[in-house]
Amino acid sequence: MKKLESSLKNMVLSLTGFSILAGGLLGWINAATAEPIAQANANALSDAIAKVVPGFDNNPSEEAENVEVNGTTYKIYPATQGGKAIGAAVEASANGFGGALTVLVGFDTEGNIIDYSLLSHTETPGLGSKAADWFKKGAKGDITGKNPGEKTLSVTKDGGEIDAITASTITSRAFLQAVNNAYAAYMNKQVDSTSGASPQY
């Protein structure tokens, strides 16, 4: 068998063939995994909504609405029971030390915090991840039951009432800002702009 000559033409043909093969393989893998990944994300969101606003009998993720406040869009997942509003889960973000920190906050109809779930963050490993539990019921920075409309949530270093995560004040500020943003979006959704009254569901 005759050995192929090493030439520019042969190298270009080989690289082109390899690129086409690799691109096709990556496209197939993407198509094969896209639906399972989307389903897993949807299940994780449904679980998070059920955790932060328990007791609903509707499907909040299917009834989600986008609300714009001060040029930023927030996603609100309304929770109802027997056709009556019991609250909502609101997805909001704020910039922390390492980038965006995103939370899902559950509110009752009065705007009191039921619970929250830390959806994503890019904070320092071991520090930023503490926000997943630090502000939970019974924890040092407990925000459950608080209403950001009565008093904006802020850390004690800024004159607020919430204890910051140890050695992670910037992350704590970002987390509380995201919660305050979620509240603002929820109240914007809940209050009728013409009468100022909450709509009846």
C-alpha positions in Angstrom: 0.0 0.0 0.0 1.3 3.4 -1.0 1.9 5.8 1.9 0.0 9.1 1.6 2.2 12.1 1.1 2.2 14.7 3.8 0.9 17.7 2.0 -1.2 20.8 2.8 -4.1 19.4 0.8 -4.1 16.1 2.8 -3.9 17.9 6.1 -6.8 20.2 5.2 -8.9 17.3 4.1 -8.1 15.3 7.2 -8.9 18.2 9.5 -12.1 19.0 7.7 -13.3 15.4 7.9 -12.4 15.3 11.6 -14.2 18.6 12.3 -17.4 17.4 10.5 -17.3 14.1 12.4 -16.7 15.9 15.8 -19.4 18.5 15.1 -21.9 15.8 14.2 -21.1 13.8 17.3 -21.4 16.9 19.5 -24.7 17.9 17.9 -26.1 14.4 18.4 -25.0 14.4 22.1 -26.6 17.8 22.6 -29.9 16.7 21.1 -29.9 13.5 23.1 -29.3 15.2 26.4 -31.3 18.4 26.0 -34.6 17.0 27.0 -33.4 15.1 30.0 -31.5 18.2 31.2 -34.6 20.4 30.7 -36.8 17.8 32.6 -34.3 17.7 35.5 -34.2 21.5 35.7 -38.0 21.6 35.6 -38.2 19.0 38.4 -35.7 20.9 40.5 -37.7 24.1 40.1 -41.0 22.4 41.0 -39.3 20.9 44.1 -37.9 24.3 45.1 -41.3 26.0 44.6 -43.0 23.3 46.7 -40.4 23.9 49.4 -40.7 27.7 49.6 -44.5 27.9 49.2 -46.0 24.7 50.6 -49.7 23.8 50.3 -50.6 24.8 46.8 -52.8 22.7 44.5 -52.1 24.4 41.2 -49.0 24.1 39.0 -47.1 27.4 39.7 -44.4 26.6 37.1 -47.0 26.4 34.4 -48.6 29.7 35.5 -45.4 31.6 35.8 -45.4 35.3 34.9 -42.7 37.8 34.1 -42.8 41.1 36.0 -40.6 44.0 35.2 -39.5 46.3 38.1 -37.0 49.2 37.4 -36.0 47.6 34.1 -35.3 44.1 35.5 -37.5 41.1 34.8 -38.4 38.8 37.6 -40.2 35.4 37.3 -43.2 34.9 39.7 -44.8 31.5 40.3 -48.3 32.1 41.8 -49.4 29.5 44.3 -53.1 28.9 44.9 -55.2 26.4 46.9 -58.8 25.8 45.9 -58.5 28.7 43.5 -57.5 31.2 46.2 -54.0 32.8 46.3 -51.8 31.6 49.2 -48.6 33.3 48.0 -46.0 33.0 45.4 -42.4 32.0 44.7 -40.3 34.7 43.2 -37.0 34.2 41.4 -34.5 37.1 41.8 -30.8 37.8 41.6 -28.2 40.2 42.8 -24.4 40.5 42.3 -22.2 39.1 45.0 -18.5 38.8 45.3 -18.0 36.4 42.5 -21.0 37.2 40.3 -24.8 36.7 40.2 -26.5 35.0 43.2 -30.0 33.7 42.4 -32.7 32.9 45.0 -36.2 31.6 44.9 -38.2 33.3 47.7 -41.6 32.2 48.9 -44.0 34.8 50.2 -47.5 34.6 51.7 -50.2 36.9 50.5 -49.1 39.6 53.0 -45.5 39.6 51.7 -44.1 37.7 54.7 -41.2 35.3 53.8 -42.2 31.7 54.1 -38.9 30.1 53.0 -36.2 30.4 50.3 -34.0 28.3 48.1 -30.6 29.3 46.8 -30.8 28.4 43.1 -27.3 29.3 42.0 -24.2 31.4 42.9 -20.6 31.9 41.9 -19.4 32.9 45.3 -16.2 31.6 47.0 -16.6 27.8 47.6 -17.3 27.1 51.2 -18.4 30.7 52.0 -21.0 31.6 49.4 -22.7 28.2 49.7 -23.5 28.9 53.3 -26.2 31.2 52.1 -28.2 28.0 51.3 -28.8 27.5 55.1 -27.6 30.7 56.9 -30.9 32.6 56.6 -33.2 29.6 57.2 -35.7 29.3 60.1 -33.8 28.9 63.4 -30.4 29.7 61.8 -28.3 32.7 62.8 -29.4 34.9 60.0 -33.1 33.7 60.0 -35.3 35.8 57.6 -38.4 33.6 57.8 -41.5 35.5 58.8 -40.0 38.8 58.0 -41.6 41.3 55.7 -39.2 43.4 53.5 -42.0 45.9 53.1 -42.0 46.7 56.8 -38.3 47.1 56.9 -35.8 46.4 54.1 -33.6 43.5 54.9 -30.0 44.4 55.5 -27.0 43.1 57.6 -26.2 44.5 61.0 -23.0 46.2 59.6 -25.4 48.3 57.5 -27.7 49.1 60.4 -30.0 46.2 59.7 -31.2 43.3 61.8 -29.8 40.3 59.9 -26.5 38.7 61.0 -24.1 38.4 58.0 -22.5 35.1 57.1 -19.2 34.9 59.0 -16.4 36.3 56.7 -18.8 36.7 53.9 -20.5 40.1 54.3 -20.6 40.8 50.5 -22.4 37.6 49.8 -24.9 38.3 52.6 -25.6 41.7 51.2 -26.1 40.3 47.8 -28.4 37.6 49.2 -30.5 40.1 51.1 -30.7 42.4 48.0 -32.0 39.5 46.0 -34.7 38.9 48.6 -35.6 42.6 48.7 -35.8 42.6 44.9 -38.0 39.5 45.0 -40.3 41.3 47.4 -40.5 44.4 45.2 -41.4 42.3 42.2 -44.0 40.4 44.2 -45.7 43.5 45.5 -45.6 45.1 42.1 -47.5 42.0 40.9 -49.9 41.9 43.8 -50.9 45.6 43.9 -53.2 47.0 41.3 -51.6 50.1 39.9 -54.9 52.1 39.6 -56.4 51.4 43.0 -53.5 50.3 45.1 -55.5 47.3 46.3 -54.5 43.7 46.2 -56.4 41.7 43.6 -58.8 39.0 44.8 -58.1 35.5 43.3 
